Amino acid sequence: MCFSARTFGAASDSRARHPPILIVYKEGFVTTVLVEQPATFSFELYPPRSAAAEETLLESLEHLVDAGPEFISVTYGAAGTTRGASLAVLLRLLGDTDVKPMAHLTCVGSSYADATRLIREFLDAGVTSFLALRGDPPAGAVEGDDFLGDLGSAGELVQLIHRVQAERAPFRQVDVPGFPGAKRLSSGEKVTIAVAAFPNGHPRSRSVNQDLDTLLAKEAAGANLAITQLFFEADDYLGFVQKAREAGVTMRILPGIMPVLSPQRLRRILELTDEKIPVDLMRALEAQPTAEGQASVGIEHAIELSRAVIGTDRPGLHLYTFNQHEPVLAVLRGVGLLEKENA
């Protein structure tokens, strides 16, 4: 009786698209088994806006890279306001590290031509992972305004990214096993495209079902990873994932978590996201008289939240860093995803 096995999808590049698969060959029969992998983690950064901020970012980036994340995403300002700075951080990740960079892209206000040029610029630079976002309309804008651009949704941006990549690299040559020097044509390199998910509903959504339909449409358009907006209660995320699976969503849905280090930051987050106030967390933060005490409360809350959402169908954490490495690395140590000596 002869057995052989090969594992596919374990590299970080494809990890975002598919769970690892073990294909077992047994006397001519093929059995496919999903292989459970340890939880991954990833980080989000934003580009610096000053020389001092750049110095701080570079210091944090070194520590974050050393932790070994699956990828590091870099935000992109509204209407392209941080285009150059964002690309500079992405290029540093590409040129100086082994970590996969993920570029945020927004499409609100962009024409097809402008969006295509920007996508091609990132692809030509070597970036093959994206977080596709529609972006927020300018204050006072209403749906249907011409200046909101040609792309009406994140799903349309997902389709455009795939189309531009297919036009750039429709084919590639790959080695033929057992025949040194021989090549065969294969389809071009695929891109990883993440999209946003909203456990507590998008601010402009009418219902949970609309949020689920939107997420399902994004996956149908070609998205292969979802990352959630911030949430503060584990049940919000767990319930959303269950409903998404029941609706037919199959891609990974990474929980987005940020250690909230002060009451002021929590209030600002709530203003930006329209999330409901996490009363217990706010009270605990306000009860601490020192910045150090508040930071400890925020980190411990993020640790407990992370522990609650890691599981078989939730294989990873996406941590919003606020360009600070210490809090998120403390969270990873607290949940056992990072050894103390590696921090």
Secondary structure, DSSP 8 states (H G I E B T S, - for coil): --EEEEEES-SHHHHTTS--EEEEEETTEEEEEE-----EEEEEE---SSHHHHHHHHHHHHHHHHT--SEEEE---GGGTTHHHHHHHHHHHHHH-SSEEEEEEE-TT--HHHHHHHHHHHHHHT--EEEEE-----TT--TT-GGG-S--SHHHHHHHHHHHHHHH-SEEEEE-TTSTT-EEEEE----EEEEEE-TT--TT-S-HHHHHHHHHHHHHHT--EEEE---S-HHHHHHHHHHHHHHT--SEEE-EE----SHHHHHHHHHHH-----HHHHHHHHH-SSHHHHHHHHHHHHHHHHHHH-BTTB-EEEEE-TT-HHHHHHHHHHTTSS-GGG-
